[in-house]
Amino acid sequence: MTLEACAQDQYWMQAALNQAVESAAVDEVPVGAVLVLDNVLVSHGRNQPIVTHDPSAHAEIIALRNAGHRLTNYRLPGTTLYVTLEPCAMCLGAMLHARVQRLVFGAYDSKSGMVCSTLKLLDVGQFNHQLDWTGGIMQDECSHLLKSFFRSKRK
């Protein structure tokens, strides 16, 4: 990865982290996402299942929905989705159906991360679409936000 690509990944992950902070501010699990096309922001999302009473309102799903509306297409080829936490099965499936080109995530999720932490769904080889991915971008910052949030819940 070039130095420029690494800087872009950090820039966009910071934008996703800003969305996660907004999630935490309304007492949602702090996960944020941004979808980028040609290094231009297309959409963003943050966790909202509690406030919307919608179990599918994960940050990734919100970002994908917003992008579909904005681009007037349910397919999102050439896009990169930045998310602060390794995606679950639902979100990973939505990315594959949307034909997202690349996934970049921050923190690994040892309980429900489906890219590499628990199951490795992208390695199955049965999907029509292949998704490139990079994990661990700004991992410390993303993990710290999540750990702080859950620590405050236990007090």
Backbone as CSV, one residue per row, in Angstrom:
resi,resn,N_x,N_y,N_z,CA_x,CA_y,CA_z,C_x,C_y,C_z
1,MET,0.850,-1.178,0.000,0.000,0.000,0.000,0.896,1.241,0.000
2,THR,0.567,2.184,-0.855,1.367,3.393,-0.938,1.115,4.276,0.278
3,LEU,2.012,5.211,0.493,1.870,6.160,1.595,0.612,7.004,1.416
4,GLU,0.313,7.366,0.174,-0.891,8.155,-0.114,-2.156,7.357,0.193
5,ALA,-2.179,6.089,-0.201,-3.345,5.239,0.073,-3.532,5.055,1.572
6,CYS,-2.448,4.887,2.301,-2.517,4.733,3.752,-3.067,6.010,4.396
7,ALA,-2.640,7.162,3.918,-3.128,8.441,4.442,-4.614,8.612,4.140
8,GLN,-5.040,8.189,2.948,-6.467,8.259,2.600,-7.292,7.354,3.510
9,ASP,-6.790,6.152,3.756,-7.509,5.242,4.643,-7.658,5.836,6.037
10,GLN,-6.621,6.454,6.533,-6.700,7.069,7.860,-7.655,8.263,7.856
11,TYR,-7.634,9.045,6.801,-8.534,10.193,6.698,-9.994,9.753,6.758
12,TRP,-10.328,8.749,5.944,-11.715,8.300,5.889,-12.108,7.513,7.138
13,MET,-11.156,6.805,7.738,-11.476,6.114,8.989,-11.764,7.132,10.085
14,GLN,-11.068,8.247,10.077,-11.364,9.303,11.052,-12.786,9.827,10.845
15,ALA,-13.208,9.934,9.603,-14.586,10.368,9.325,-15.576,9.334,9.874
16,ALA,-15.277,8.056,9.723,-16.135,7.005,10.280,-16.128,7.067,11.806
17,LEU,-14.971,7.321,12.375,-14.856,7.435,13.828,-15.681,8.611,14.351
18,ASN,-15.730,9.685,13.598,-16.574,10.831,13.981,-18.045,10.422,14.029
19,GLN,-18.473,9.584,13.088,-19.838,9.068,13.098,-20.068,8.194,14.340
20,ALA,-19.075,7.399,14.694,-19.190,6.534,15.875,-19.335,7.367,17.141
21,VAL,-18.617,8.459,17.233,-18.718,9.351,18.390,-20.140,9.911,18.493
22,GLU,-20.723,10.250,17.355,-22.110,10.738,17.350,-23.071,9.644,17.824
23,SER,-22.791,8.411,17.471,-23.604,7.293,17.934,-23.550,7.183,19.448
24,ALA,-22.362,7.242,19.988,-22.190,7.149,21.439,-22.913,8.288,22.150
25,ALA,-22.943,9.454,21.543,-23.580,10.624,22.157,-25.074,10.431,22.377
26,VAL,-25.694,9.537,21.599,-27.129,9.260,21.775,-27.337,7.859,22.358
27,ASP,-26.293,7.346,23.009,-26.334,6.090,23.742,-26.518,4.856,22.862
28,GLU,-26.061,4.935,21.623,-26.011,3.773,20.733,-24.580,3.216,20.775
29,VAL,-24.425,1.940,20.481,-23.085,1.360,20.394,-22.302,2.159,19.358
30,PRO,-21.121,2.665,19.717,-20.395,3.588,18.846,-19.697,2.932,17.663
31,VAL,-20.477,2.744,16.604,-19.931,2.254,15.338,-20.341,3.249,14.266
32,GLY,-19.377,3.645,13.436,-19.644,4.586,12.362,-19.091,4.077,11.053
33,ALA,-19.662,4.581,9.954,-19.239,4.149,8.621,-19.345,5.303,7.641
34,VAL,-18.468,5.309,6.658,-18.572,6.226,5.521,-18.314,5.433,4.252
35,LEU,-19.021,5.800,3.194,-18.843,5.160,1.890,-18.252,6.194,0.941
36,VAL,-17.191,5.797,0.251,-16.405,6.707,-0.576,-16.315,6.159,-1.995
37,LEU,-16.409,7.041,-2.964,-16.221,6.698,-4.375,-15.240,7.690,-4.973
38,ASP,-14.159,7.196,-5.537,-13.116,8.057,-6.121,-12.632,9.113,-5.134
39,ASN,-12.449,8.686,-3.885,-11.954,9.534,-2.800,-12.885,10.712,-2.490
40,VAL,-14.172,10.533,-2.773,-15.195,11.543,-2.467,-16.260,10.873,-1.604
41,LEU,-16.659,11.540,-0.536,-17.684,11.007,0.353,-19.016,10.888,-0.386
42,VAL,-19.609,9.700,-0.355,-20.925,9.470,-0.943,-21.989,9.485,0.151
43,SER,-21.702,8.805,1.264,-22.683,8.735,2.348,-21.999,8.366,3.647
44,HIS,-22.749,8.480,4.719,-22.243,8.072,6.029,-23.374,7.417,6.799
45,GLY,-23.009,6.737,7.857,-23.999,6.106,8.723,-23.403,5.874,10.090
46,ARG,-24.280,5.743,11.065,-23.854,5.396,12.416,-24.919,4.477,12.999
47,ASN,-24.525,3.698,13.977,-25.467,2.772,14.594,-26.703,3.503,15.092
48,GLN,-27.887,2.940,14.793,-29.149,3.531,15.217,-30.229,2.503,15.549
49,PRO,-29.892,1.250,15.867,-30.966,0.286,16.087,-31.854,0.601,17.285
50,ILE,-31.306,1.189,18.331,-32.105,1.465,19.528,-33.097,2.586,19.261
51,VAL,-32.597,3.692,18.747,-33.459,4.857,18.539,-34.487,4.636,17.427
52,THR,-34.160,3.821,16.433,-35.088,3.581,15.321,-35.944,2.328,15.518
53,HIS,-35.643,1.556,16.566,-36.344,0.281,16.800,-36.213,-0.633,15.580
54,ASP,-35.008,-0.638,15.004,-34.742,-1.375,13.773,-33.464,-2.189,13.940
55,PRO,-33.567,-3.501,14.067,-32.368,-4.314,14.272,-31.389,-4.280,13.106
56,SER,-31.828,-3.826,11.948,-30.923,-3.750,10.800,-30.231,-2.387,10.680
57,ALA,-30.477,-1.486,11.594,-29.940,-0.119,11.483,-28.494,-0.024,11.981
58,HIS,-27.654,-0.897,11.459,-26.219,-0.819,11.743,-25.613,0.290,10.882
59,ALA,-24.467,0.790,11.310,-23.803,1.893,10.601,-23.597,1.580,9.122
60,GLU,-23.154,0.369,8.827,-22.883,-0.015,7.442,-24.150,0.005,6.599
61,ILE,-25.234,-0.537,7.156,-26.504,-0.609,6.421,-27.020,0.799,6.150
62,ILE,-26.939,1.672,7.131,-27.384,3.065,6.953,-26.567,3.730,5.846
63,ALA,-25.251,3.540,5.873,-24.393,4.142,4.838,-24.723,3.590,3.457
64,LEU,-24.967,2.279,3.356,-25.312,1.672,2.067,-26.666,2.176,1.568
65,ARG,-27.653,2.257,2.450,-28.972,2.775,2.059,-28.876,4.203,1.553
66,ASN,-28.156,5.036,2.299,-28.008,6.438,1.904,-27.303,6.556,0.551
67,ALA,-26.297,5.724,0.340,-25.565,5.753,-0.936,-26.457,5.313,-2.091
68,GLY,-27.243,4.266,-1.869,-28.157,3.807,-2.916,-29.121,4.899,-3.337
69,HIS,-29.665,5.604,-2.345,-30.583,6.709,-2.651,-29.857,7.839,-3.382
70,ARG,-28.676,8.161,-2.898,-27.944,9.289,-3.496,-27.502,8.984,-4.926
71,LEU,-27.052,7.755,-5.160,-26.553,7.380,-6.491,-27.652,6.774,-7.367
72,THR,-28.850,6.669,-6.817,-30.004,6.056,-7.490,-29.644,4.704,-8.111
73,ASN,-29.014,3.874,-7.286,-28.631,2.544,-7.723,-28.450,1.650,-6.498
74,TYR,-28.902,0.427,-6.586,-28.687,-0.505,-5.484,-27.326,-1.174,-5.577
75,ARG,-26.646,-0.999,-6.666,-25.282,-1.481,-6.832,-24.327,-0.310,-6.630
76,LEU,-23.246,-0.575,-5.928,-22.300,0.488,-5.576,-20.873,0.102,-5.980
77,PRO,-20.663,-0.228,-7.261,-19.332,-0.669,-7.697,-18.306,0.461,-7.574
78,GLY,-17.078,0.071,-7.301,-15.994,1.036,-7.210,-15.931,1.774,-5.891
79,THR,-16.814,1.435,-4.959,-16.848,2.147,-3.681,-15.999,1.441,-2.630
80,THR,-15.628,2.222,-1.632,-14.945,1.695,-0.452,-15.769,2.070,0.769
81,LEU,-16.034,1.090,1.610,-16.756,1.328,2.853,-15.765,1.278,4.005
82,TYR,-15.711,2.366,4.759,-14.884,2.461,5.956,-15.804,2.316,7.158
83,VAL,-15.472,1.406,8.056,-16.296,1.194,9.247,-15.376,0.951,10.442
84,THR,-15.790,1.426,11.589,-14.928,1.385,12.767,-14.821,0.014,13.415
85,LEU,-15.711,-0.914,13.056,-15.702,-2.250,13.648,-15.883,-3.290,12.552
86,GLU,-15.171,-4.381,12.675,-15.304,-5.495,11.727,-16.785,-5.879,11.581
87,PRO,-17.275,-5.960,10.366,-18.705,-6.194,10.142,-19.223,-7.559,10.579
88,CYS,-20.511,-7.556,10.908,-21.251,-8.782,11.210,-21.689,-9.425,9.887
89,ALA,-22.328,-10.581,9.987,-22.773,-11.314,8.797,-23.786,-10.511,7.983
90,MET,-24.730,-9.852,8.660,-25.752,-9.071,7.953,-25.110,-7.958,7.129
91,CYS,-24.211,-7.229,7.746,-23.593,-6.092,7.061,-22.663,-6.547,5.937
92,LEU,-21.932,-7.617,6.179,-21.054,-8.150,5.142,-21.871,-8.627,3.949
93,GLY,-22.994,-9.279,4.214,-23.879,-9.713,3.132,-24.413,-8.544,2.327
94,ALA,-24.787,-7.475,3.010,-25.287,-6.290,2.309,-24.205,-5.680,1.424
95,MET,-22.972,-5.672,1.902,-21.864,-5.138,1.098,-21.659,-5.967,-0.165
96,LEU,-21.741,-7.279,-0.020,-21.577,-8.158,-1.183,-22.705,-7.940,-2.188
97,HIS,-23.941,-7.844,-1.709,-25.076,-7.619,-2.607,-24.983,-6.261,-3.292
98,ALA,-24.424,-5.269,-2.604,-24.285,-3.923,-3.171,-23.077,-3.819,-4.103
99,ARG,-22.250,-4.845,-4.105,-21.044,-4.863,-4.947,-20.020,-3.804,-4.533
100,VAL,-19.933,-3.557,-3.214,-18.879,-2.678,-2.697,-17.543,-3.301,-3.100
101,GLN,-16.621,-2.474,-3.557,-15.340,-2.990,-4.038,-14.379,-3.315,-2.902
102,ARG,-14.374,-2.449,-1.884,-13.370,-2.590,-0.828,-13.974,-2.241,0.521
103,LEU,-13.572,-2.979,1.531,-13.948,-2.741,2.911,-12.692,-2.418,3.704
104,VAL,-12.766,-1.374,4.522,-11.685,-1.032,5.441,-12.314,-0.891,6.819
105,PHE,-11.810,-1.660,7.788,-12.362,-1.540,9.137,-11.268,-1.274,10.154
106,GLY,-11.704,-0.766,11.304,-10.769,-0.403,12.366,-10.551,-1.533,13.351
107,ALA,-11.465,-1.681,14.303,-11.329,-2.674,15.363,-11.788,-4.049,14.886
108,TYR,-11.114,-5.067,15.377,-11.528,-6.441,15.131,-12.615,-6.794,16.144
109,ASP,-13.542,-7.676,15.748,-14.643,-8.064,16.620,-14.577,-9.559,16.892
110,SER,-14.060,-9.917,18.058,-13.841,-11.329,18.390,-15.132,-12.097,18.638
111,LYS,-16.256,-11.401,18.758,-17.527,-12.090,19.016,-18.374,-12.262,17.761
112,SER,-18.406,-11.252,16.898,-19.286,-11.381,15.727,-18.668,-10.857,14.437
113,GLY,-17.374,-10.615,14.412,-16.702,-10.186,13.192,-16.630,-11.320,12.194
114,MET,-17.154,-11.096,11.008,-17.277,-12.169,10.024,-16.266,-12.103,8.883
115,VAL,-15.322,-11.174,8.967,-14.297,-11.094,7.927,-13.124,-12.003,8.278
116,CYS,-12.642,-11.897,9.537,-11.471,-12.697,9.899,-11.422,-13.101,11.364
117,SER,-12.260,-12.536,12.211,-12.140,-12.799,13.649,-12.864,-14.050,14.115
118,THR,-14.033,-14.315,13.587,-14.757,-15.542,13.963,-14.830,-16.422,12.726
119,LEU,-15.867,-16.245,11.933,-15.923,-16.922,10.639,-15.217,-16.059,9.605
120,LYS,-14.743,-16.674,8.565,-14.080,-15.950,7.479,-14.960,-16.084,6.243
121,LEU,-16.085,-15.372,6.278,-17.088,-15.542,5.227,-16.580,-15.188,3.834
122,LEU,-15.672,-14.263,3.734,-15.173,-13.875,2.411,-14.274,-14.948,1.802
123,ASP,-13.836,-15.879,2.611,-12.982,-16.963,2.115,-13.780,-18.163,1.604
124,VAL,-15.105,-18.114,1.735,-15.945,-19.241,1.335,-15.802,-19.542,-0.154
125,GLY,-15.704,-18.490,-0.966,-15.516,-18.687,-2.401,-16.783,-18.954,-3.185
126,GLN,-17.940,-18.854,-2.563,-19.195,-19.140,-3.251,-19.949,-17.889,-3.693
127,PHE,-19.452,-16.732,-3.352,-20.166,-15.502,-3.682,-19.871,-15.058,-5.112
128,ASN,-20.857,-14.407,-5.729,-20.676,-13.873,-7.082,-19.709,-12.701,-7.104
129,HIS,-19.559,-12.049,-5.981,-18.743,-10.841,-5.900,-17.604,-11.054,-4.908
130,GLN,-16.454,-10.544,-5.235,-15.304,-10.596,-4.334,-15.094,-9.208,-3.740
131,LEU,-14.842,-9.163,-2.472,-14.663,-7.911,-1.738,-13.247,-7.880,-1.182
132,ASP,-12.481,-6.867,-1.563,-11.149,-6.680,-0.987,-11.321,-6.048,0.389
133,TRP,-10.431,-6.355,1.313,-10.573,-5.771,2.640,-9.222,-5.533,3.294
134,THR,-9.243,-4.568,4.199,-8.104,-4.237,5.040,-8.637,-4.003,6.441
135,GLY,-8.031,-4.621,7.423,-8.458,-4.445,8.811,-7.381,-3.783,9.645
136,GLY,-7.794,-3.213,10.764,-6.852,-2.653,11.727,-6.446,-1.214,11.484
137,ILE,-7.125,-0.511,10.590,-6.800,0.903,10.359,-7.339,1.710,11.541
138,MET,-6.470,2.412,12.220,-6.804,3.167,13.435,-7.466,2.262,14.472
139,GLN,-6.966,1.054,14.556,-7.517,0.042,15.449,-7.562,0.514,16.896
140,ASP,-6.504,1.132,17.383,-6.463,1.567,18.781,-7.555,2.579,19.091
141,GLU,-7.725,3.554,18.221,-8.743,4.589,18.441,-10.151,3.995,18.400
142,CYS,-10.398,3.133,17.423,-11.717,2.511,17.284,-12.021,1.604,18.471
143,SER,-11.051,0.803,18.876,-11.225,-0.093,20.023,-11.435,0.687,21.306
144,HIS,-10.673,1.740,21.486,-10.780,2.545,22.705,-12.184,3.128,22.855
145,LEU,-12.740,3.634,21.782,-14.087,4.204,21.837,-15.104,3.140,22.266
146,LEU,-15.024,1.967,21.678,-15.945,0.883,22.035,-15.751,0.432,23.481
147,LYS,-14.516,0.234,23.887,-14.244,-0.219,25.254,-14.705,0.811,26.280
148,SER,-14.474,2.077,25.997,-14.907,3.138,26.911,-16.419,3.156,27.036
149,PHE,-17.103,2.993,25.918,-18.560,2.991,25.912,-19.100,1.849,26.788
150,PHE,-18.596,0.643,26.585,-19.097,-0.497,27.341,-18.666,-0.444,28.810
151,ARG,-17.494,0.114,29.069,-17.050,0.278,30.460,-18.003,1.204,31.197
152,SER,-18.456,2.275,30.529,-19.380,3.213,31.161,-20.741,2.559,31.434
153,LYS,-21.105,1.586,30.636,-22.381,0.877,30.817,-22.346,-0.049,32.031
154,ARG,-21.162,-0.553,32.355,-21.023,-1.482,33.461,-20.957,-0.776,34.817
155,LYS,-20.784,0.530,34.821,-20.683,1.280,36.085,-22.032,1.546,36.681
